[in-house]
């Protein structure tokens, strides 16, 4: 083995090759991407709440609610977990090859930030890449932390209720006093706000509705202006608390999984994965169902501060727990030979997840934007989900075809080329 420092540094400045990849990670990325396109097409891009309100049919209402309970936020949880895991594994590989991980990772994440901002401003608000880039830079500070520190940090951020007015324990104690004694606290009497404020604020909700209407009826220049205004409001009022309070703990959990090599040595962690699956499934379904029930019962009502905070807590637990249950369930199924064969096609999509994520916006723009068919708010959740399945099946076929001929997806190739400062080998025959 060549241990020459120059050789080690050269290896460190090259991207991960196919033989170094862990198949279950690509399968999980493909699975998460499937969930993202289903939720985007049936709930977010199609604006299902508006459709149900305009065409009150019980079947559409039920399907929209089921998709929210089982889908919204859950697959983003898986993606966030995998992103944190991937960042930590990349830093470990770079360090093992004898190079400094921080400069290379900063370049990599800076490129991702640029692409994410362009995606947000040119296409729309569903972009998550910019948030991952910023939080990935923050995660670099945790590179030398132990697994225990990573786990404790994730739990602490959730317990402190980062981005919300009070820590969970304080909020829970006050809620108990209010309920048991029938009393109100100062915060409870002073803060009575619409229900939407618990998930980002009424201002953000109204801003999104304005953007939706521009997507459906405005010109492309109107869409660009709406995206810019929406991004400014998003950064000013919402981004920091969502990034730190909701997303970053998931990146830390992914880093914890990388540090403990759970997905690299699955057979040694079967017991833990089963516990995560069953506890996550129970808590996730209960939390998401309670959130939906609360939205139905309390719609258009002014709620107390403590009720809003409790609803936020239940919603966060439901989303994160069910997302982690999905991830652990896929990993457990992958250990079965028959299921491994069934899930294997997802790996090609996962290996080109960056490209597929960006390309999913093409049919969305063509269908829902005014520059296309202008179907925002006019597509039923059932039709949206059906279109998503069709789009994903096409992506599975195209991804397999592409990877048989090329080493990377087109977006992955661009990202790697900009990161390493040189054009990467694209064709497998070169």
Secondary structure by P-SEA (a helix, b strand, c coil): ccccaaaaaaaaacccccccccaaaaaaaaaaaaaaaaaaacccccaaaaaaaacccaaaaaaaaaaaacccaaaaaaaaaaaaaaaaaaaaaaaaacccaaaaaaaaaaaaaaaaaaaaaacccccaaaaaaaaaaaacccccccaaaaaaaaaaaaaacccccccaaaaaaaaaaaaaaccccaaaaacccccccccccaaaaaaaaaaaaaaacccaaaaaaaaaaaaaaaaacccccccccccaaaaaaaaaaaaacccccccccaaaaaaaaaaaaaaaaaaaaaaaaaaaaaccccccaaaaaaaaaaaaaaaaaaaaaaaaaaaaaaacaaaaaaaccaaaaaaaaaaaaaacaaaaaaccccccccccccccaaaaaaaaaaaaaaaaaaaaaaaacccccaaaaaaaaaaacccccccccc
